[in-house]
Amino acid sequence: MAQEGIPIIISAPSGAGKTTICQALAQRLPDLNFSVSHTTRKPRENEKEGVDYHFVSKETFLEMTNRNKFLEWAKIHDNYYGTGLKNIEDTLKKGKDLVLELDIQGVESLRALKYEGVYVFILPPSLEELEQRLTRRGTESGDQIQRRLEVGKNEIAQSHLYDYAVTNVNVDESVDTILAIIRAEKNRIRRYQPDCPEIRKILESGPA
């Protein structure tokens, strides 16, 4: 039986460094796949269609929800975000691991569905550092930053929804930790497939 890929769900408060970490993961592990979410928000500078997000209108997004095209979707900060279903299923069936960058609402939806995956939550070193990172972006007003901080506190309070937590002090160290998590998950007995066909057959068939 071919081994399916592992869905790796990664979340973080806005400004904790999730996007930077995922970009570094892609460089360190070229075979790792990334789900490209749909969103109704406007692209930020340097964001590319089909790479960072699929940017769609609100009308298109809502039509897709009505046609059950999303694994999960949510409205966040006045915009809609959704995770396309077909691409995820196709990628995992090919035995390829797939990263899904989701918010708390998305994770709550997946947990309610008992969706099996590896759930990783990225924490900031401190709330002060989180505020500084949001400020350095230079894309939002002071009120918007404070709003994101309050949302971030609520997200941190719900980190019990995840299997692992990684405090992002240094991007390289955070990536090392996540890669170690992926390696460990691949070696869980229910997923592990040794190179030896005879042993693999015994593991798959179970006790006589």
C-alpha positions in Angstrom: 0.0 0.0 0.0 1.5 3.3 -1.0 2.2 5.8 1.8 0.1 8.9 1.6 1.6 12.3 2.2 1.2 14.0 5.6 -0.8 17.3 5.9 1.2 19.7 8.1 -1.1 22.4 9.4 0.8 25.6 10.5 -0.7 28.6 12.3 0.5 31.6 14.1 -0.7 35.0 15.3 -0.2 37.7 12.6 3.4 38.9 12.8 4.8 35.8 14.4 6.7 34.9 11.3 4.7 32.1 9.7 5.1 33.2 6.2 8.9 33.6 6.6 9.2 30.2 8.2 7.2 28.5 5.4 9.4 30.2 2.8 12.5 28.9 4.5 10.9 25.4 4.8 10.3 25.4 1.0 14.0 26.2 0.5 15.2 23.6 2.9 12.8 20.8 1.8 12.2 21.3 -2.0 9.9 18.2 -2.2 7.5 19.8 0.4 4.3 21.0 -1.2 2.3 24.0 -0.1 -1.5 24.5 -0.4 -2.3 27.8 -2.0 -5.4 29.3 -0.3 -8.1 31.4 -1.9 -8.7 34.9 -0.4 -10.8 37.9 -1.1 -8.3 40.4 0.3 -6.1 42.5 -2.0 -2.5 41.3 -2.7 0.3 42.8 -0.7 3.4 44.1 -2.3 5.5 41.3 -3.9 2.6 38.7 -3.5 2.0 36.7 -6.6 -1.3 35.1 -7.9 -1.2 31.3 -7.6 2.0 31.4 -5.5 1.0 33.2 -2.3 -2.8 33.1 -2.8 -5.5 32.7 -5.3 -7.0 36.2 -5.2 -10.7 36.1 -6.0 -13.7 38.3 -5.7 -16.2 37.9 -2.9 -18.8 36.7 -5.3 -16.5 34.0 -6.7 -15.5 32.9 -3.3 -19.0 32.5 -2.0 -19.9 30.6 -5.2 -17.1 28.2 -4.4 -18.4 27.7 -0.9 -21.8 26.8 -2.2 -20.2 24.2 -4.5 -18.2 22.6 -1.6 -14.9 23.4 -3.1 -13.2 24.1 0.2 -11.8 21.8 2.9 -12.4 24.7 5.3 -13.1 28.4 5.0 -13.5 31.4 7.3 -13.9 35.2 7.4 -11.0 36.9 9.1 -10.3 40.6 9.4 -13.2 41.4 7.0 -11.8 39.0 4.3 -12.6 35.5 3.3 -10.0 32.7 3.2 -10.5 29.1 2.0 -8.5 26.0 1.5 -9.2 24.3 -1.8 -10.1 20.6 -1.4 -9.2 18.8 -4.7 -5.6 19.9 -4.9 -5.0 18.8 -1.3 -6.5 15.3 -1.9 -4.6 14.8 -5.1 -1.2 15.9 -3.6 -1.6 13.6 -0.5 -2.6 10.6 -2.6 0.6 10.9 -4.6 2.5 10.5 -1.3 3.6 14.1 -1.1 3.7 16.0 2.2 1.7 19.2 2.1 1.8 22.3 4.3 -1.5 24.2 5.0 -1.1 27.7 6.4 -4.3 28.1 8.4 -5.8 30.4 11.1 -7.4 29.3 14.3 -10.9 29.2 12.7 -9.6 26.9 10.0 -8.0 24.6 12.5 -11.2 24.5 14.6 -13.0 23.4 11.5 -10.5 20.7 10.7 -10.5 19.4 14.3 -14.3 19.3 14.3 -14.0 17.1 11.1 -11.4 15.0 13.0 -9.1 15.7 10.1 -5.8 13.8 10.6 -2.7 15.9 10.3 0.2 17.4 12.1 -0.8 20.6 13.8 2.0 23.2 14.6 1.5 26.5 16.3 4.2 29.2 16.0 4.5 31.5 19.0 6.2 34.9 19.1 9.0 35.4 21.6 6.9 38.0 23.5 3.9 40.2 22.9 6.3 43.2 22.7 8.2 41.6 19.9 5.0 40.7 18.1 3.9 44.4 18.2 7.3 45.5 16.9 7.1 43.1 14.0 3.7 44.3 13.1 4.8 47.9 13.3 7.9 47.2 11.1 5.6 45.9 8.3 4.4 49.5 7.9 1.1 48.4 6.3 -1.4 49.1 9.1 -2.4 51.9 11.4 -1.9 51.8 15.2 -5.5 50.9 15.8 -5.2 48.0 13.3 -2.1 46.7 15.0 -3.7 46.8 18.4 -6.7 44.9 17.0 -4.3 42.2 15.6 -2.6 42.0 18.9 -5.9 41.3 20.7 -6.7 38.7 18.1 -3.2 37.2 18.5 -3.7 36.9 22.3 -6.9 34.9 21.7 -5.2 32.7 19.2 -2.4 32.0 21.6 -5.0 31.0 24.2 -6.3 28.4 21.8 -2.9 26.7 21.1 -4.2 23.6 22.9 -5.8 22.7 19.5 -2.3 21.9 18.2 0.1 19.0 18.6 3.3 21.1 18.7 4.3 24.6 19.6 7.4 26.4 18.2 8.6 29.8 19.6 10.0 31.7 16.7 13.1 33.5 18.1 15.3 32.6 15.1 13.9 31.5 11.8 16.6 28.9 11.1 16.1 27.3 14.5 12.3 27.3 14.1 12.7 25.6 10.7 15.0 23.0 12.2 12.4 22.2 14.9 9.6 21.8 12.3 11.7 19.6 10.1 12.5 17.4 13.1 8.7 17.2 13.8 8.1 16.1 10.2 10.8 13.4 10.4 9.3 12.1 13.7 5.8 12.0 12.3 7.0 10.1 9.3 8.4 7.4 11.7 5.1 6.9 13.6 4.4 3.3 13.3 1.0 3.8 11.6 2.8 5.7 8.8 6.2 4.1 8.7 7.1 2.1 5.7 10.6 0.4 5.8 12.6 -0.2 2.7 12.5 -4.0 3.1 9.4 -5.3 1.3 9.1 -8.3 3.6 9.1 -6.3 6.7 6.8 -3.7 5.2 4.3 -6.5 4.3 4.3 -7.8 7.9 3.7 -4.3 9.3 0.8 -3.8 6.9 -0.9 -7.1 7.6 -0.5 -7.0 11.4 -0.5 -10.0 13.8 -1.2 -13.5 12.3 
